[in-house]
Protein backbone atom coordinates (compact mmCIF):
# COMPACT_ATOMS: atom_id res chain seq x y z
CA UNK A 1 0.00 0.00 0.00
CA UNK A 2 1.18 3.52 -0.72
CA UNK A 3 2.22 5.79 2.14
CA UNK A 4 -0.85 7.22 3.87
CA UNK A 5 -0.68 11.00 4.20
CA UNK A 6 -4.05 12.16 5.55
CA UNK A 7 -7.81 12.18 5.15
CA UNK A 8 -9.58 15.12 3.48
CA UNK A 9 -13.22 16.10 3.84
CA UNK A 10 -14.89 16.67 0.46
CA UNK A 11 -18.41 17.64 -0.54
CA UNK A 12 -20.62 14.93 -1.95
CA UNK A 13 -21.25 15.12 -5.68
CA UNK A 14 -24.56 15.77 -7.39
CA UNK A 15 -25.66 18.49 -4.98
CA UNK A 16 -26.03 16.02 -2.10
CA UNK A 17 -25.77 17.43 1.40
CA UNK A 18 -22.88 16.56 3.66
CA UNK A 19 -19.27 15.58 3.26
CA UNK A 20 -17.26 12.39 3.02
CA UNK A 21 -13.68 11.46 3.92
CA UNK A 22 -11.16 10.77 1.16
CA UNK A 23 -7.82 9.04 1.75
CA UNK A 24 -4.75 10.82 0.34
CA UNK A 25 -1.64 8.70 -0.31
CA UNK A 26 1.85 9.35 -1.67
CA UNK A 27 2.73 7.63 -4.94
CA UNK A 28 6.19 6.16 -5.52
CA UNK A 29 6.91 9.19 -7.73
CA UNK A 30 6.28 11.54 -4.78
CA UNK A 31 2.93 12.97 -5.92
CA UNK A 32 -0.17 12.98 -3.72
CA UNK A 33 -3.10 10.89 -4.98
CA UNK A 34 -6.64 11.51 -3.71
CA UNK A 35 -8.35 8.12 -3.52
CA UNK A 36 -11.89 9.35 -4.01
CA UNK A 37 -13.24 6.80 -6.49
CA UNK A 38 -12.91 3.15 -7.48
CA UNK A 39 -9.78 3.83 -9.57
CA UNK A 40 -7.52 6.86 -8.96
CA UNK A 41 -4.65 7.71 -11.30
CA UNK A 42 -1.49 9.59 -10.39
CA UNK A 43 0.05 12.04 -12.85
CA UNK A 44 2.79 9.43 -13.48
CA UNK A 45 0.16 6.88 -14.61
CA UNK A 46 0.11 4.64 -11.51
CA UNK A 47 -3.38 3.57 -10.41
CA UNK A 48 -4.71 3.21 -6.87
CA UNK A 49 -7.98 1.88 -5.48
CA UNK A 50 -10.23 3.75 -3.03
CA UNK A 51 -8.32 2.24 -0.08
CA UNK A 52 -4.99 3.59 -1.32
CA UNK A 53 -3.54 0.30 -2.57
CA UNK A 54 -1.48 0.51 -5.75
CA UNK A 55 -3.04 -1.48 -8.57
CA UNK A 56 -1.34 -3.66 -11.17
CA UNK A 57 -0.50 -2.13 -14.53
CA UNK A 58 -3.55 -1.65 -16.75
CA UNK A 59 -2.06 -3.94 -19.38
CA UNK A 60 -2.89 -6.91 -17.12
CA UNK A 61 -6.32 -5.76 -15.93
CA UNK A 62 -9.03 -8.31 -16.64
CA UNK A 63 -6.75 -11.26 -17.40
CA UNK A 64 -8.62 -13.43 -14.90
CA UNK A 65 -12.09 -11.94 -15.35
CA UNK A 66 -12.18 -11.11 -19.05
CA UNK A 67 -12.80 -7.42 -18.31
CA UNK A 68 -11.02 -4.61 -20.10
CA UNK A 69 -9.56 -1.52 -18.43
CA UNK A 70 -12.51 0.49 -19.77
CA UNK A 71 -14.96 -1.94 -18.09
CA UNK A 72 -13.26 -1.30 -14.76
CA UNK A 73 -13.07 2.47 -15.21
CA UNK A 74 -16.77 2.75 -16.16
CA UNK A 75 -17.68 1.38 -12.73
CA UNK A 76 -16.02 4.38 -11.02
CA UNK A 77 -19.04 6.65 -11.37
CA UNK A 78 -21.50 3.99 -10.14
CA UNK A 79 -19.36 3.09 -7.11
CA UNK A 80 -18.84 6.74 -6.18
CA UNK A 81 -22.61 7.23 -5.92
CA UNK A 82 -22.97 4.07 -3.80
CA UNK A 83 -20.25 5.23 -1.41
CA UNK A 84 -21.82 8.65 -1.08
CA UNK A 85 -25.17 7.07 -0.27
CA UNK A 86 -23.57 5.32 2.71
CA UNK A 87 -23.09 1.90 1.15
N, C-alpha and C positions, 0 to 999 in steps of 0.2 A: 504494500500500500504506500502511496505517496505520503510525504511528510504533511501532517495536519498542521494548519496555520491557525485557523479560527472559524467560528460560525458568524454569519452575517444575517441580519433580519432583512427580508425583502417583501415587498407588497405582493399580494396574490394577483395573478393575471386575470384578464377578463372583467375587470371592475369589481371583483369580489372583495368583500371587507376582510380586514385582518392582514396578518403577516405570517411568514413561515421562515424557518431557519434553513440556511444553505451552508453546506460545508465548503471551506476554501482550503485547497491543498497546494503544495509546491511541486511542480513538475521537475523531472530530472534536469531540464534545461534552465531552471531557476525561475520560470514564470509562475504566477499564481493562476490557478484554475478554479473557477466557481462551479461546483458540482450541483447545479440546479435542475438538471433533467436526467433522463435515462442515460444519454451519452453526452459527454462534455469534452470538447476538443481544445487542446492547448494551441497556441500560435505555432508551435513547432510541429504539430500534426499528431501528437500523442493523444490518445483517447482515455477517458476516465468514466467510471460509472457514477451514479448518484452518491455512493458511499465513499468515493475517493480512491477506489482501487484502479490501478492502471490496467487497461484492457489490452488484449493481444492486437497485433497489427491487423488492420482491416482486410488485408489480403487473405487472411485465414478465417475470417468471420463466416459462419454458416457451414463450415466443412462437415460438422456432425449433424446439423439440423436441416441442411439444404436451403437455408435462408441466405439472402444476399445482404451486403452492407446497407443497401437502401431499405430493405425490409426492416432491419433493426432500427435505423434512423427514423423511419416513419412512425414508429411506436413512441418516440419521444413526446410528441404533443399529447397523445392519449394518456400516457403515464403521468405527465405533469398535471393534467386536470384531476386525475385520480388522487394524487398526492395532496393537491390543494384542497380536495374535498374531505381530507382526513382519512383516506384509505390506508 
